[in-house]
Amino acid sequence: MTILELIEQGAARLTEAKVAFGHGTTNAFDEAAWLTLWRLNMPLDALDDVAQQSVAPDQAGQVQALIEQRITTRKPAAYLTQEAWLQGVSFYVDERVIVPRSFIAEVLADGSIDHWLSDQTHRVLDLCTGNGSLAILAAMAYPDVVVDGVDISTDALEVAKINVARHELDPRISLIQSDGLAAVQGPYDLILCNPPYVNAQSMQALPAEYRAEPELALASGEDGMDFTRALFSAIRAEPDRYMTEDAVLILEIGNERPNFERAFPGLPAVWLDTSSGADQLLLLTRDALLLDPAA
């Protein structure tokens, strides 16, 4: 059996089992390729080079067992491999954190928010840092900044600590345990936030793969906006503590734009283009937040 045939066999099993994707892949073939190449200790981008390579029966059995584990546990593949990739950068993950997949990573990598920043952009906050991936990508994108990675979960911060050390960014990234902004002290020039935003109805309908992730990092009340309401209220109460005059907030809200606009009518948000369209990621200036205290 060749590696390609083994992958195709695995993809057929995943399709038959109706597993859900979205934690690094979007289809059965890519998921099977990821698990197969990882189990065979081959680079994940090596398929074209090794597709016709023969696989020993014992190796094939190990891959097939991993595919079956993916099916029976319904855990995202990243939990099985303990590795996830974002913008070509590798991160350690386990069940203590959600699998990183934020569209904020795209705007950090492509520079599309750079014109909102300046040579005065020095302090960055990554709120709800999870495994630390956005804090790390921000530090990589902007070599002159320092970053505070903040999360309510001490478990998540332990995972973030692993990743910060792996990428040798300890001198520039500080990890802080805080319920929202309560324990942080800015002001910051740039705030990144991929918060909990899934509404109650959507939480009930999530596939098992998403329910395998920490609920604390996903659910945010009836309309998904509870965390965001608290965030905006905290900033408006003490703007000088959290944001410099020219600061911007990059906020991800997933598929919740209708709920966001109902919760904050008239808020002058700039919607950012991503690979998923222009409905999931927004930018708010400090002035925009403060201009709309009733929202």
WOFENLIN-V51069 format. One record per run of one state. SS is the DSSP state (@ for helix, = for strand, . for the rest). FROM is the first residue (numbers start at 1). TO is the last residue. If there is no record, write none. Layout:
ss=SS from=FROM to=TO
ss=SS from=FROM to=TO
This chain:
ss=. from=1 to=1
ss== from=2 to=2
ss=@ from=3 to=17
ss=. from=18 to=27
ss=@ from=28 to=39
ss=. from=40 to=46
ss=@ from=47 to=50
ss=. from=51 to=53
ss== from=54 to=54
ss=. from=55 to=56
ss=@ from=57 to=73
ss=. from=74 to=76
ss=@ from=77 to=81
ss=. from=82 to=83
ss== from=84 to=86
ss=. from=87 to=88
ss== from=89 to=91
ss=. from=92 to=103
ss=@ from=104 to=110
ss=. from=111 to=113
ss=@ from=114 to=116
ss=. from=117 to=122
ss== from=123 to=127
ss=. from=128 to=132
ss=@ from=133 to=141
ss=. from=142 to=145
ss== from=146 to=151
ss=. from=152 to=153
ss=@ from=154 to=166
ss=. from=167 to=172
ss== from=173 to=177
ss=. from=178 to=187
ss== from=188 to=194
ss=. from=195 to=197
ss== from=198 to=198
ss=. from=199 to=199
ss=@ from=200 to=205
ss=. from=206 to=207
ss=@ from=208 to=211
ss=. from=212 to=214
ss=@ from=215 to=217
ss=. from=218 to=218
ss== from=219 to=219
ss=. from=220 to=225
ss=@ from=226 to=237
ss=. from=238 to=238
ss=@ from=239 to=242
ss== from=243 to=252
ss=. from=253 to=256
ss=@ from=257 to=263
ss=. from=264 to=269
ss== from=270 to=271
ss=. from=272 to=273
ss== from=274 to=274
ss=. from=275 to=276
ss== from=277 to=277
ss=. from=278 to=280
ss== from=281 to=285
ss=@ from=286 to=291
ss=. from=292 to=295
